[in-house]
Amino acid sequence: MNFKSVLGALRIVAILEGISFLSFLVTMPLKYMMDITAPNKIVGMGHGLLFIAYVFLVFWASTETKWSAKTKIWAYVASLLPFGTFVADAKIFKPTQESLKSI
């Protein structure tokens, strides 16, 4: 994975954003069943920042690689679904990065 490219950065942020999304599976029960709110606030802030970075990087990568409207929409929708960013990485970002390497 080339970390210096926009797609490399997008792939890293996508994985981190997916992990932060799934972290709510731990922090939400802590918040609502045990009244422990601190972990949810921390995960929520991190997830929010990663979500914003993900959306920005999808926009940037899509303009650089000239993705179709359908691909852009799927990349954005992936950020709203659990495990979506992992699937987007495997189905969109990684193949795009590998196809650009061969050019």
LOLUM-119332 format. One record per residue (C-alpha): residue in one letter; x, y, z. Coordinates in steps of 0.25 Angstrom, whole numbers, plus 5000, padded with zeros to 4 digits. Layout:
% LOLUM-119332
[A; [X; Y; Z]];
...
% end
This chain:
% LOLUM-119332
[M; [5000; 5000; 5000]];
[N; [5006; 5013; 4996]];
[F; [5003; 5023; 5007]];
[K; [5008; 5035; 5000]];
[S; [4996; 5034; 4990]];
[V; [4982; 5039; 4992]];
[L; [4977; 5025; 4991]];
[G; [4987; 5020; 5001]];
[A; [4982; 5030; 5011]];
[L; [4968; 5027; 5008]];
[R; [4970; 5013; 5010]];
[I; [4976; 5015; 5023]];
[V; [4965; 5025; 5028]];
[A; [4955; 5015; 5023]];
[I; [4960; 5004; 5031]];
[L; [4961; 5013; 5043]];
[E; [4947; 5019; 5041]];
[G; [4941; 5005; 5040]];
[I; [4948; 5001; 5053]];
[S; [4943; 5014; 5060]];
[F; [4929; 5011; 5055]];
[L; [4930; 4996; 5061]];
[S; [4935; 5002; 5074]];
[F; [4921; 5007; 5077]];
[L; [4917; 4993; 5079]];
[V; [4925; 4993; 5092]];
[T; [4923; 5008; 5096]];
[M; [4908; 5009; 5094]];
[P; [4904; 4998; 5104]];
[L; [4914; 5004; 5113]];
[K; [4907; 5017; 5112]];
[Y; [4892; 5012; 5112]];
[M; [4893; 5000; 5121]];
[M; [4904; 5004; 5131]];
[D; [4903; 5020; 5130]];
[I; [4918; 5020; 5127]];
[T; [4919; 5032; 5116]];
[A; [4933; 5035; 5115]];
[P; [4937; 5024; 5105]];
[N; [4926; 5027; 5096]];
[K; [4930; 5042; 5096]];
[I; [4944; 5038; 5092]];
[V; [4940; 5028; 5081]];
[G; [4930; 5038; 5076]];
[M; [4940; 5049; 5074]];
[G; [4950; 5040; 5068]];
[H; [4939; 5034; 5059]];
[G; [4934; 5048; 5055]];
[L; [4948; 5053; 5051]];
[L; [4951; 5040; 5043]];
[F; [4937; 5041; 5036]];
[I; [4940; 5055; 5032]];
[A; [4954; 5051; 5027]];
[Y; [4948; 5039; 5019]];
[V; [4938; 5048; 5012]];
[F; [4948; 5058; 5008]];
[L; [4958; 5047; 5003]];
[V; [4947; 5040; 4995]];
[F; [4944; 5053; 4988]];
[W; [4959; 5056; 4986]];
[A; [4962; 5042; 4981]];
[S; [4949; 5041; 4972]];
[T; [4953; 5054; 4965]];
[E; [4968; 5049; 4963]];
[T; [4964; 5035; 4958]];
[K; [4951; 5040; 4950]];
[W; [4942; 5030; 4957]];
[S; [4928; 5028; 4951]];
[A; [4916; 5034; 4959]];
[K; [4912; 5020; 4963]];
[T; [4926; 5017; 4969]];
[K; [4926; 5031; 4977]];
[I; [4912; 5028; 4982]];
[W; [4916; 5014; 4987]];
[A; [4928; 5020; 4994]];
[Y; [4920; 5030; 5001]];
[V; [4909; 5020; 5005]];
[A; [4920; 5010; 5010]];
[S; [4923; 5020; 5021]];
[L; [4908; 5019; 5027]];
[L; [4908; 5004; 5028]];
[P; [4915; 4995; 5038]];
[F; [4926; 4988; 5031]];
[G; [4924; 4997; 5019]];
[T; [4937; 5003; 5018]];
[F; [4944; 4990; 5019]];
[V; [4936; 4985; 5007]];
[A; [4939; 4998; 5000]];
[D; [4954; 4997; 5002]];
[A; [4953; 4982; 4996]];
[K; [4944; 4985; 4985]];
[I; [4947; 5000; 4981]];
[F; [4960; 5006; 4987]];
[K; [4970; 4994; 4986]];
[P; [4966; 4990; 4972]];
[T; [4967; 5005; 4967]];
[Q; [4981; 5006; 4974]];
[E; [4986; 4993; 4968]];
[S; [4981; 4997; 4954]];
[L; [4988; 5011; 4955]];
[K; [5001; 5003; 4959]];
[S; [5001; 4996; 4946]];
[I; [5000; 5008; 4938]];
% end
